[in-house]
């Protein structure tokens, strides 16, 4: 008896069909790679589809977390090496002889105090803030705030981390572009001006690397549309 489960040659797909199916599968995989995987994993969005689907921002956060983890590991290695170097015996430093005091300075006339000009100057006016937010971050928790700004717009800011220093990344994205203005680790507070390099969302990503809760206070003012909490 013959095995009827074995397909006939006529039922098998031809070589042309196999090649065409392989090409279609490769094209679909390439499209998914460019529009989904690259924006979500690496914050690379050559087509702009990732920004519309909200995947590019996810990739940017992942990249920030990876950079923070690498920086934390490097900081721990430096701390271990520093503690090891401190245990080594320190070389004795020669004590420099103190120069003899000049007797002529005793007879020199005393300088008259300068007039107090600062007392007559008016105190600078306190900046007027448009928005103020407070958020409590648990150990390891992060948050992100963005300002909607036009290209060339200037926004003033002041933030302080109550309870311990904080890590931050000042960056922006929009119009198919992204930029990192400044990064800091273990910073208790900061203030200054943020100038938008292009039209889009510009702001800060904060992360609490302390072993305790901290309270982040952010104040903003100037030329921007609105302050929004992204994360």
C-alpha positions in Angstrom: 0.0 0.0 0.0 1.2 3.5 -0.8 1.3 6.3 1.8 -1.4 8.7 0.7 -0.1 11.4 3.1 2.9 12.2 0.9 2.0 15.2 -1.4 2.4 14.8 -5.1 4.9 16.9 -7.1 2.1 18.9 -8.5 1.0 19.9 -4.9 4.4 21.2 -3.8 5.0 24.9 -4.3 7.2 25.8 -7.2 10.6 27.4 -6.8 9.3 30.7 -8.1 6.6 30.7 -5.4 9.1 30.0 -2.6 11.4 32.8 -3.8 8.4 35.2 -4.0 7.3 34.3 -0.5 10.8 34.7 0.9 11.0 38.2 -0.7 7.6 39.3 0.7 8.6 38.0 4.2 11.9 39.9 4.0 10.1 43.1 2.9 7.6 42.8 5.8 10.4 42.2 8.3 12.3 45.2 7.0 9.2 47.5 7.3 8.6 46.3 10.8 12.3 46.9 11.7 12.3 50.5 10.4 8.8 51.5 11.7 8.6 49.6 15.0 11.7 48.0 16.3 14.2 50.8 15.6 12.1 53.6 17.1 11.0 51.5 20.2 14.4 50.0 21.0 17.0 52.6 19.7 15.0 55.8 19.3 15.8 55.8 15.6 12.9 56.9 13.5 13.9 57.5 9.8 10.3 57.4 8.5 8.5 59.3 11.3 6.1 56.5 11.8 7.5 55.7 15.2 6.8 59.2 16.5 3.2 59.0 15.4 2.8 55.6 17.1 4.5 56.8 20.3 7.3 54.3 19.9 10.2 56.8 19.5 9.7 58.3 22.9 9.8 54.8 24.4 13.1 54.2 22.7 14.5 57.5 24.0 13.6 56.5 27.6 15.2 53.1 27.1 18.4 54.8 25.8 18.4 57.1 28.9 18.0 54.2 31.3 20.8 52.3 29.6 23.1 55.3 29.8 22.2 55.8 33.5 22.9 52.1 34.2 26.3 52.3 32.5 27.2 55.5 34.3 26.2 54.0 37.7 28.4 51.0 37.0 31.4 53.2 36.1 30.8 55.4 39.2 30.9 52.3 41.4 34.1 51.1 39.9 35.7 54.6 40.4 34.5 54.6 44.0 36.1 51.1 44.7 39.4 52.2 43.1 39.4 55.4 45.1 38.8 53.6 48.4 41.7 51.2 47.5 44.0 54.0 46.8 43.2 55.7 50.1 44.3 52.6 52.0 47.9 52.9 50.6 50.3 54.7 52.9 50.6 58.4 52.1 54.1 59.8 51.5 55.2 62.3 54.1 54.8 65.8 52.8 57.6 68.3 53.8 56.4 71.1 56.0 57.2 74.4 54.4 58.8 77.0 56.7 56.6 80.0 57.4 58.0 83.2 56.1 59.0 85.7 58.7 56.5 88.5 59.2 57.6 91.9 58.0 57.9 94.4 60.7 57.3 97.2 58.3 53.7 96.1 57.8 52.9 97.0 61.4 53.6 100.7 60.7 51.6 100.8 57.5 48.3 102.9 57.8 45.1 100.9 57.9 42.9 101.1 54.7 39.7 102.9 55.1 36.6 100.8 54.6 34.9 101.2 51.2 31.5 103.0 51.3 28.6 100.7 51.4 27.2 101.2 47.9 25.3 98.0 47.9 22.9 99.2 50.6 21.5 101.9 48.3 20.9 99.6 45.4 17.4 98.1 45.1 17.1 94.3 45.5 16.5 92.4 42.2 12.9 91.5 41.6 12.0 87.8 42.0 11.2 86.0 38.8 7.6 85.4 38.0 6.9 81.7 37.4 4.0 80.5 35.2 4.0 76.9 36.4 5.1 74.9 39.4 4.9 71.2 39.9 5.9 68.9 42.9 6.3 65.2 42.6 7.6 62.5 45.0 9.9 59.9 43.5 10.6 56.6 45.2 14.1 55.0 44.9 14.8 54.2 41.3 11.7 56.0 40.0 11.9 58.5 37.1 9.7 61.2 35.7 9.7 63.6 32.7 8.3 67.0 32.0 8.2 68.8 28.7 7.5 72.4 27.5 5.8 72.9 24.1 8.1 75.5 22.4 8.6 77.2 19.1 12.1 77.3 17.5 14.2 80.0 19.2 11.8 80.5 22.2 13.4 81.0 25.6 12.0 79.5 28.8 13.3 80.1 32.4 13.5 77.3 34.9 14.4 76.4 38.4 14.2 72.9 40.0 15.3 71.5 43.3 15.5 68.0 44.7 14.4 67.9 48.3 15.8 64.9 50.3 18.8 64.1 48.1 20.4 64.9 44.7 19.0 63.7 41.5 20.1 62.6 38.0 18.7 64.6 35.0 18.8 64.8 31.2 17.7 68.1 29.5 16.6 67.2 26.0 14.1 67.9 23.2 12.3 66.3 20.3 9.9 67.3 17.5 9.8 68.1 13.8 11.6 64.8 13.2 14.6 65.9 15.3 16.0 65.2 18.8 18.6 66.9 20.9 20.3 66.5 24.3 21.2 69.9 25.9 22.7 68.8 29.2 23.0 65.9 31.6 23.9 65.7 35.3 24.3 63.1 38.0 23.8 63.7 41.7 22.7 67.4 41.3 20.7 68.9 44.1 19.3 71.9 42.1 19.7 73.8 38.9 18.4 77.0 37.2 18.8 78.8 34.0 17.3 79.3 30.5 16.3 76.7 27.9 16.4 77.9 24.3 14.5 75.7 21.9 16.7 74.5 19.0 13.6 73.6 17.0 9.8 73.5 17.3 8.7 70.7 19.5 8.8 69.5 23.1 11.7 70.4 25.3 12.3 69.6 29.0 13.8 67.3 31.6 14.0 63.6 32.5 14.7 63.1 36.2 15.6 59.9 38.1 16.0 59.3 41.9 19.1 57.2 42.5 18.9 57.6 46.3 17.9 55.0 48.8 15.1 57.2 50.0 12.2 59.2 48.6 12.8 62.7 47.3 10.5 65.5 46.4 11.2 67.2 43.1 10.0 70.8 42.7 10.1 72.3 39.1 9.2 76.0 38.3 9.0 77.3 34.8 8.3 80.7 33.1 8.9 82.4 29.8 7.9 81.8 26.2 6.3 78.4 25.9 2.8 76.9 25.3 2.3 74.6 28.2 4.1 72.4 30.7 3.1 68.7 30.5 4.0 65.6 32.4 5.2 62.9 29.9 6.3 60.2 32.3 
